[in-house]
Amino acid sequence: MTKIGLIGLGTMGASFATNLLKAGIELTVHDIHRQIAEPHLTAGAHWADTPRELAAASDVILTSLPGPPEVEAVALDEVDGLIAGMAPDSVLFDLSTNSPTVVRHIHQVFARKGLHCLDAPVSGGPKGAASGKLAIWVGGEKEVFTTNRKALDALGDQVRYIGPIGAGAVAKLVHNAAGYAIQTIMAEVFSVGVKAGVEPLALFEAVRQGARGRQRTFDSLSEHYLINQYDPPDFALRLAHKDVSLAAELGREFDVPMRLINLTLAEMSEALGRGWGNRDSRVAMLLQQERAGIDLAVDPEDVQSVIEAD
């Protein structure tokens, strides 16, 4: 049986430990505060005084830590870190929200010693960690992932390999940044809706049943953006520009700052200036592709297969 080590027993890590033990996995744990490990030790986990000691007792190691400095220190400290205790060919999955640059550096250092490091950030929050309803996005050597994925399958129901080292960390940052940006725009538009006279609960009930409210956040990317097809339009840019112009006007009327809406309007106006008014409204997204120096065109059948896989 594979021996698993888990470092970090905070809000997420505590649930990870519980679920690993429920799965019948032999588990060794470590945290800077031993007392929070007591429930897991009572349930059958073993304790390690240092990351090095945990590494020596484990075939596969999971880290669930606050951020890049903590992960790097735990992994690379030459005295008490994982690298000082890991046997050749053993594996680290970093579950933390980490920097792609840091995780690639750890991977590089590990590789020189015959060790494996993969990034495997999770998405689902504390509720998902407790229930096992988690997405886990893995970057690194695919064969190493496939051989050692049992521990990840005990934690989440959507474990997915997505590419080379760092790919998981990139996906997590894209996901989280989008979520907080959406949160910011929600605050902006909801505030103008309430100030313009709509009762908050009624407004919430209304908009959550609209086209955007009924659709999964990222699914709209499949319709035009990923496949690079903006003609014929589902909804023309010139009409969408009118809608956003009216929202910006509403903000001015009720003295509500609309920074993000005005930025959106400026983006759409630039796209109109390109002569794209009769193309699909999402054609304005091409402007950011130009700035980033990328060109997307995924096969529509491949995109559809991802959606149908759900």
MOHUVEN-V477000 format. One record per backbone hydrogen bond with DSSP energy under -1.0 kcal/mol. CO is the residue of the C=O (numbers start at 1). NH is the residue of the N-H. E is the energy in kcal/mol with one decimal. If there is no record, write none. Layout:
# MOHUVEN-V477000
co=CO nh=NH e=E
co=CO nh=NH e=E
This chain:
# MOHUVEN-V477000
co=3 nh=59 e=-2.8
co=3 nh=60 e=-2.0
co=4 nh=28 e=-2.3
co=5 nh=62 e=-3.2
co=6 nh=30 e=-1.8
co=7 nh=64 e=-2.9
co=10 nh=14 e=-2.8
co=12 nh=16 e=-2.0
co=13 nh=17 e=-2.6
co=14 nh=18 e=-2.0
co=15 nh=19 e=-2.5
co=16 nh=20 e=-2.3
co=17 nh=21 e=-2.3
co=18 nh=22 e=-2.2
co=19 nh=23 e=-1.4
co=20 nh=25 e=-2.0
co=21 nh=24 e=-1.7
co=26 nh=4 e=-2.6
co=27 nh=46 e=-2.8
co=28 nh=6 e=-2.8
co=29 nh=48 e=-2.0
co=30 nh=8 e=-2.4
co=33 nh=36 e=-1.1
co=34 nh=37 e=-2.1
co=35 nh=38 e=-1.2
co=37 nh=41 e=-2.3
co=38 nh=42 e=-2.7
co=39 nh=43 e=-1.3
co=40 nh=45 e=-2.8
co=41 nh=44 e=-1.1
co=46 nh=29 e=-2.9
co=50 nh=54 e=-2.3
co=51 nh=55 e=-2.7
co=52 nh=56 e=-2.0
co=55 nh=58 e=-1.4
co=59 nh=91 e=-2.0
co=60 nh=5 e=-2.5
co=61 nh=93 e=-3.2
co=62 nh=7 e=-2.7
co=63 nh=95 e=-2.6
co=67 nh=71 e=-2.1
co=68 nh=72 e=-2.7
co=69 nh=73 e=-2.2
co=70 nh=74 e=-2.5
co=71 nh=75 e=-2.5
co=72 nh=76 e=-2.7
co=73 nh=77 e=-1.6
co=74 nh=82 e=-2.9
co=75 nh=83 e=-2.1
co=77 nh=81 e=-1.5
co=80 nh=52 e=-2.0
co=82 nh=85 e=-1.9
co=82 nh=86 e=-2.0
co=87 nh=90 e=-2.0
co=90 nh=116 e=-2.2
co=91 nh=61 e=-3.1
co=92 nh=118 e=-2.9
co=93 nh=63 e=-1.8
co=94 nh=120 e=-3.3
co=95 nh=122 e=-1.0
co=96 nh=98 e=-1.0
co=99 nh=103 e=-2.5
co=100 nh=104 e=-2.0
co=101 nh=105 e=-1.8
co=102 nh=106 e=-2.5
co=103 nh=107 e=-2.2
co=104 nh=108 e=-2.1
co=105 nh=109 e=-2.5
co=106 nh=110 e=-3.0
co=107 nh=111 e=-2.4
co=108 nh=112 e=-1.2
co=110 nh=113 e=-2.0
co=110 nh=115 e=-2.3
co=111 nh=114 e=-1.5
co=114 nh=89 e=-3.1
co=116 nh=92 e=-2.3
co=118 nh=94 e=-2.7
co=119 nh=139 e=-2.8
co=121 nh=137 e=-2.2
co=123 nh=135 e=-2.7
co=124 nh=128 e=-1.6
co=125 nh=129 e=-2.4
co=126 nh=130 e=-2.1
co=127 nh=131 e=-2.3
co=128 nh=132 e=-2.1
co=132 nh=134 e=-1.4
co=134 nh=158 e=-2.2
co=135 nh=123 e=-2.4
co=136 nh=160 e=-3.1
co=138 nh=162 e=-2.8
co=139 nh=119 e=-1.5
co=141 nh=145 e=-2.1
co=142 nh=146 e=-2.7
co=143 nh=147 e=-2.2
co=144 nh=148 e=-1.6
co=149 nh=153 e=-2.3
co=150 nh=154 e=-1.2
co=152 nh=155 e=-1.5
co=152 nh=156 e=-2.0
co=158 nh=136 e=-2.5
co=160 nh=138 e=-2.8
co=163 nh=140 e=-2.2
co=164 nh=167 e=-2.4
co=166 nh=170 e=-2.3
co=167 nh=171 e=-2.4
co=168 nh=172 e=-2.3
co=169 nh=173 e=-2.1
co=170 nh=174 e=-2.5
co=171 nh=175 e=-2.6
co=172 nh=176 e=-2.8
co=173 nh=177 e=-2.6
co=174 nh=178 e=-2.1
co=175 nh=179 e=-2.1
co=176 nh=180 e=-2.3
co=177 nh=181 e=-2.2
co=178 nh=182 e=-2.7
co=179 nh=183 e=-2.2
co=180 nh=184 e=-1.9
co=181 nh=185 e=-2.2
co=182 nh=186 e=-2.6
co=183 nh=187 e=-1.9
co=184 nh=188 e=-1.8
co=185 nh=189 e=-2.8
co=186 nh=190 e=-2.5
co=187 nh=191 e=-1.7
co=188 nh=192 e=-1.5
co=189 nh=193 e=-1.9
co=190 nh=194 e=-2.4
co=191 nh=195 e=-2.4
co=192 nh=196 e=-1.9
co=193 nh=198 e=-1.9
co=194 nh=197 e=-1.7
co=199 nh=203 e=-2.5
co=200 nh=204 e=-2.5
co=201 nh=205 e=-2.7
co=202 nh=206 e=-2.0
co=203 nh=207 e=-2.7
co=204 nh=208 e=-1.8
co=206 nh=209 e=-1.3
co=207 nh=210 e=-1.3
co=210 nh=214 e=-1.8
co=216 nh=219 e=-1.2
co=218 nh=221 e=-1.4
co=219 nh=222 e=-1.7
co=220 nh=223 e=-1.1
co=221 nh=226 e=-2.9
co=224 nh=229 e=-1.8
co=226 nh=298 e=-3.4
co=230 nh=280 e=-2.6
co=235 nh=281 e=-2.8
co=236 nh=240 e=-2.1
co=237 nh=241 e=-2.9
co=238 nh=242 e=-1.4
co=239 nh=243 e=-1.8
co=240 nh=244 e=-2.4
co=241 nh=245 e=-2.3
co=242 nh=246 e=-2.0
co=243 nh=247 e=-1.8
co=244 nh=248 e=-2.4
co=245 nh=249 e=-2.2
co=246 nh=250 e=-2.1
co=247 nh=251 e=-1.9
co=248 nh=252 e=-1.9
co=249 nh=253 e=-2.4
co=250 nh=254 e=-1.8
co=251 nh=256 e=-2.9
co=252 nh=255 e=-1.1
co=258 nh=262 e=-2.7
co=259 nh=263 e=-1.9
co=260 nh=264 e=-2.4
co=261 nh=265 e=-2.6
co=262 nh=266 e=-2.1
co=263 nh=267 e=-2.0
co=264 nh=268 e=-2.5
co=265 nh=269 e=-2.5
co=266 nh=270 e=-2.1
co=267 nh=271 e=-1.9
co=268 nh=272 e=-2.3
co=269 nh=273 e=-2.2
co=271 nh=276 e=-1.4
co=272 nh=275 e=-2.2
co=276 nh=279 e=-2.0
co=277 nh=238 e=-2.7
co=279 nh=237 e=-2.6
co=280 nh=283 e=-2.4
co=281 nh=284 e=-1.4
co=282 nh=285 e=-1.8
co=283 nh=286 e=-1.9
co=284 nh=287 e=-1.4
co=285 nh=289 e=-1.2
co=286 nh=290 e=-2.2
co=287 nh=291 e=-1.9
co=288 nh=292 e=-2.2
co=289 nh=293 e=-1.2
co=289 nh=294 e=-2.1
co=299 nh=303 e=-1.9
co=300 nh=304 e=-2.4
co=301 nh=305 e=-1.7
co=302 nh=306 e=-1.2
co=303 nh=307 e=-1.6
co=304 nh=308 e=-2.6
co=305 nh=309 e=-1.0
co=307 nh=310 e=-1.2
